[in-house]
Amino acid sequence: MTILQFRRPPLACNMACDMARDMRGTTDTPHSFAAKSHAQWRAALEEELGSERFGRLWTTETPEGIQVEALHEDTPGRFGGRSLAAAAPWRAEAIVDAGGDLETVRDRMRQDIDRGVRGLRFCNLRPFDLDYLLDGVDLTLVAVHFDGGDPIEYGQALLRVTHETHTMARKVHGGFGARGHGAAIDFARWVRVEFREMAATRISTVRECEAGCGQALQIGLALAEGAQRLTEWHAGGFEVNLCSRAMEFEFALGTDIFLELAKLRAARLAWAKLIAAAGGDSNAQTMRIAARSSLRSFSKRDPWVNLLRGTTMTFTAATGGADSFCLLPFDACLGVSDAQARRLAANTQAILAREAHLEGLEDPAAGSGLVEDLTNTLAREGWARFQDIQRAGGLAAARAQGQVQRAISEANEAETRAVRTRQRGILGVSEFPNLSESLPRRAANPEPFAAARLAEPFENLRDRSDKHLAAKGQRPQVFLTCIGTHAKTHPREVFARNLFAAGGIETISGAQDKTAAALVDAFAASGAQLFAIVCGSVEDAQAARGLAQEISALGATVLLTGGSQAGADADRKVGIAHFIHEGADALALLEQLLDDAGVEA
């Protein structure tokens, strides 16, 4: 099984090979053990875990309903000998918002280039400002991309810059975000003549990804738009090979390493199949991928965790075969990023490329049973989504019929449900939030990135708590007491504390060894309106009913964790209003608790 494939084997790899040769014949190696079949491994797992637990763990489901098994067979090679890697190490890129003060924009841009950024993605750019911004930039080393606007004007402005700087336009890399299919044919021809290495159009699924679109549908949408562009251009006399090379595909990456890595590989595989069917050669079958980090996975609260998320996304782009990757700064949700945030974004890619040596890998996931199965599954499912769109009459017709929107909505709802119930935790937001954190201050972004961020509903609750703190001098509070042994109550106490903090609710601890009367007095003196009882066992929960009844009589909202479903009716009769348990809708519960505590919406 091949796990890592280096373009140039490092010294450590050669040393490991020498050691393996020296040990051969003296020590048993994995190759000397009898091979086990997939069925044998499955049977062994089921025996070890038990039928019930095995049934729960054997398969997981992605937000768009794709089943993923827990056990995967080794895949000896790549798909038909095809590498699913990029042609060269990925290029680190940065977004350049040219809508502000030009001198400031240029200074920031040059700082990014000095830190190793080798691609600039311009937005809100006026074509006549390009000369000033690119003055002194080596366009043979730094790629340029243009989002929005008129691609023809940008192309002419860029051509003028190359003439003024005596740069060969055919050595400039990058692309144009051209959208109009009909008008783009002549533009694509012109780009091919003047800028041989630049993409004449970008096919992007970023907007759909930020709305919650599943990985397979993203592939299907990219294929559908690519096929539509290919058909129109080819009908206009553009050769298939040139059509493919004139396109750039843009994908946003989330934090699920294996799923997103497989998405990029599957997209390459499916596009190669489409171009091969159209008569394209092997070079034309290579998909040019420009990846970027998904803001959907970023958080405004505890934004420094975004550094970890960004590192994960960069690793995914590098190992998944992206040609370029744009990592948003960690403070992108807060407003205009400062110099430190942009520096960390650039350094993250530089460290992974040069110190972790990811730039020296070629399709490192090849041979991994998990990744190869996911790649194959997503390629197959993505192709099926592509066929569904074609049967509907093409991408425009599928959108008009609501087919695409429904699929995105269903995947978004499934993913959002997992976040609401904390089955999918968000570090620093729904898991281990820091109520005393001080957020960095950033200038407001006049055109913020659009994304249905997963953390936002919980962050809205924290905003309510912050406003209550500013107005009343304290946060909403819950008085928490434990009944039972510490060994049994402590895990549930930690679970409850994290839950309350996710809604901006501060926890006051009541001593575990106090009598019921003392707890009632302590609660009355605390000023809290919420009372939580953490029980170590069902018997402890039954014993706590008397305390719950006394607290409820004071007008407080009582919560219980550690009870049983069978005893829920009896618990409600004594005034227990809410039950804390895994799988509950945490967001809805916290919204209700803030209402009960008198926190304004």
HELIX and SHEET records of a PDB file:
HELIX    1   1 LEU A   11  MET A   23  1                                  13    
HELIX    2   2 PRO A   30  SER A   32  5                                   3    
HELIX    3   3 HIS A   38  LEU A   49  1                                  12    
HELIX    4   4 SER A   51  LEU A   57  1                                   7    
HELIX    5   5 LEU A  102  ASP A  114  1                                  13    
HELIX    6   6 PRO A  127  ASP A  129  5                                   3    
HELIX    7   7 LEU A  130  LEU A  133  1                                   4    
HELIX    8   8 PRO A  151  GLU A  164  1                                  14    
HELIX    9   9 ALA A  169  LYS A  171  5                                   3    
HELIX   10  10 HIS A  181  GLU A  194  1                                  14    
HELIX   11  11 VAL A  206  GLU A  210  1                                   5    
HELIX   12  12 GLN A  215  ALA A  235  1                                  21    
HELIX   13  13 VAL A  240  ARG A  245  1                                   6    
HELIX   14  14 ILE A  257  ALA A  277  1                                  21    
HELIX   15  15 LEU A  295  SER A  297  5                                   3    
HELIX   16  16 VAL A  305  GLY A  320  1                                  16    
HELIX   17  17 ALA A  339  ALA A  350  1                                  12    
HELIX   18  18 ILE A  351  GLU A  355  3                                   5    
HELIX   19  19 LEU A  358  GLY A  360  5                                   3    
HELIX   20  20 GLY A  369  ARG A  391  1                                  23    
HELIX   21  21 LEU A  395  ALA A  400  1                                   6    
HELIX   22  22 GLN A  403  ARG A  420  1                                  18    
HELIX   23  23 GLU A  456  LYS A  472  1                                  17    
HELIX   24  24 HIS A  486  ALA A  502  1                                  17    
HELIX   25  25 ALA A  516  SER A  526  1                                  11    
HELIX   26  26 VAL A  538  ALA A  543  1                                   6    
HELIX   27  27 ARG A  545  ALA A  553  1                                   9    
HELIX   28  28 ALA A  568  LYS A  573  1                                   6    
HELIX   29  29 ALA A  586  ASP A  596  1                                  11    
SHEET    1   A 2 THR A  59  GLU A  61  0                                        
SHEET    2   A 2 GLN A  67  GLU A  69 -1                                        
SHEET    1   B 9 MET A 198  ALA A 199  0                                        
SHEET    2   B 9 GLY A 174  PHE A 176  1                                        
SHEET    3   B 9 ALA A 143  PHE A 146  1                                        
SHEET    4   B 9 GLY A 119  CYS A 123  1                                        
SHEET    5   B 9 ARG A  91  ASP A  97  1                                        
SHEET    6   B 9 SER A 324  CYS A 326  1                                        
SHEET    7   B 9 ILE A 289  SER A 293  1                                        
SHEET    8   B 9 MET A 247  LEU A 253  1                                        
SHEET    9   B 9 THR A 201  SER A 204  1                                        
SHEET    1   C 5 GLU A 506  SER A 509  0                                        
SHEET    2   C 5 GLN A 477  ILE A 483  1                                        
SHEET    3   C 5 LEU A 530  CYS A 535  1                                        
SHEET    4   C 5 THR A 557  THR A 561  1                                        
SHEET    5   C 5 ILE A 576  PHE A 579  1                                        
END                                                                             
